[in-house]
Amino acid sequence: MKADEKFYYIGEVSKMVDVPQHIIRFWEKQFSVIHPLRDQRGNRIYTKKDIETINKIRVLIYNKGYRIKGVKKILRGNVTKNPGRMDKKILLKILKELKEIEKCLQ
């Protein structure tokens, strides 16, 4: 922590990222990458890095339609380069199964 680093309270963060405070608190429990410090009164104080992470989560959930589980994978880096595209092997397997179903229906 730098001495000249600026901190923000949860109300300020909520307005900055356009996410309700209770959602930010929920995300703290869901995502280990958000870990605000506490001031002397016990209030949460966030760094710029925390705010950037919260905003990234907001974009992934609200704008791109990811669910919590998917966002966790992305934040851990366990996601394919092209999320949303199905693997060729999976598609071929599905095609094979559909052809078998088609044979049964004839």
C-alpha positions as CSV (number, residue, x, y, z in Angstrom):
1,M,0.0,0.0,0.0
2,K,1.4,3.4,-1.1
3,A,1.3,6.3,1.3
4,D,-0.2,8.6,-1.4
5,E,-2.7,6.0,-2.6
6,K,-6.3,7.2,-2.6
7,F,-9.1,5.2,-1.0
8,Y,-12.8,5.2,-1.7
9,Y,-15.7,4.2,0.5
10,I,-18.3,1.7,-0.8
11,G,-20.9,4.5,-1.5
12,E,-18.4,6.2,-3.7
13,V,-17.5,3.0,-5.5
14,S,-21.1,2.1,-6.0
15,K,-21.7,5.4,-7.8
16,M,-18.5,5.1,-9.8
17,V,-19.3,1.6,-11.2
18,D,-23.1,1.9,-11.1
19,V,-23.6,-1.2,-9.0
20,P,-25.6,-1.2,-5.7
21,Q,-23.6,-1.5,-2.5
22,H,-25.2,-4.8,-1.5
23,I,-24.1,-6.3,-4.8
24,I,-20.5,-5.1,-4.3
25,R,-20.6,-6.7,-0.8
26,F,-22.0,-9.9,-2.3
27,W,-19.2,-10.0,-5.0
28,E,-16.6,-9.6,-2.2
29,K,-17.8,-13.0,-0.9
30,Q,-17.9,-14.6,-4.4
31,F,-14.7,-13.3,-5.8
32,S,-11.5,-13.5,-3.8
33,V,-9.9,-10.9,-6.0
34,I,-11.9,-8.1,-4.3
35,H,-10.5,-7.5,-0.8
36,P,-11.1,-4.0,0.5
37,L,-9.2,-2.7,3.5
38,R,-11.0,-1.4,6.6
39,D,-10.7,2.0,8.1
40,Q,-10.5,2.7,11.9
41,R,-14.3,2.5,12.1
42,G,-14.5,-0.8,10.2
43,N,-15.8,0.7,7.0
44,R,-14.7,-0.8,3.7
45,I,-12.1,1.3,1.7
46,Y,-11.3,0.4,-1.8
47,T,-8.2,1.0,-4.0
48,K,-8.2,1.9,-7.7
49,K,-7.3,-1.7,-8.4
50,D,-10.4,-3.0,-6.4
51,I,-12.6,-0.6,-8.4
52,E,-11.1,-1.7,-11.7
53,T,-11.8,-5.4,-10.7
54,I,-15.4,-4.5,-9.7
55,N,-16.0,-2.7,-12.9
56,K,-14.6,-5.7,-14.9
57,I,-17.0,-8.0,-13.1
58,R,-19.8,-5.6,-13.7
59,V,-19.1,-5.6,-17.5
60,L,-18.8,-9.4,-17.7
61,I,-22.1,-10.0,-15.8
62,Y,-24.3,-7.1,-16.9
63,N,-23.0,-6.4,-20.4
64,K,-21.6,-9.7,-21.6
65,G,-24.1,-12.0,-19.8
66,Y,-21.7,-14.1,-17.9
67,R,-22.7,-15.9,-14.7
68,I,-20.7,-15.9,-11.5
69,K,-19.1,-19.2,-12.3
70,G,-17.9,-17.9,-15.7
71,V,-16.6,-14.7,-14.3
72,K,-14.6,-16.7,-11.7
73,K,-13.0,-18.7,-14.5
74,I,-12.1,-15.6,-16.4
75,L,-10.6,-13.9,-13.4
76,R,-8.5,-17.1,-12.7
77,G,-7.5,-17.2,-16.4
78,N,-9.0,-20.6,-17.0
79,V,-10.9,-19.7,-20.1
80,T,-10.3,-20.4,-23.8
81,K,-9.1,-17.6,-26.0
82,N,-12.4,-17.4,-27.7
83,P,-15.2,-17.9,-25.1
84,G,-18.5,-18.6,-26.6
85,R,-17.1,-20.7,-29.5
86,M,-17.6,-24.4,-29.1
87,D,-14.7,-26.8,-29.4
88,K,-14.6,-28.6,-32.8
89,K,-14.5,-32.0,-31.0
90,I,-17.7,-31.2,-29.1
91,L,-19.5,-30.1,-32.2
92,L,-18.4,-33.3,-34.1
93,K,-19.7,-35.4,-31.2
94,I,-23.0,-33.6,-31.2
95,L,-23.3,-34.0,-34.9
96,K,-22.6,-37.8,-34.6
97,E,-25.3,-38.1,-31.9
98,L,-27.8,-36.2,-34.0
99,K,-27.2,-38.5,-37.0
100,E,-27.8,-41.5,-34.7
101,I,-31.0,-40.0,-33.5
102,E,-32.1,-39.3,-37.1
103,K,-31.5,-43.0,-38.0
104,C,-33.7,-44.1,-35.1
105,L,-36.5,-41.8,-36.2
106,Q,-36.6,-43.1,-39.7
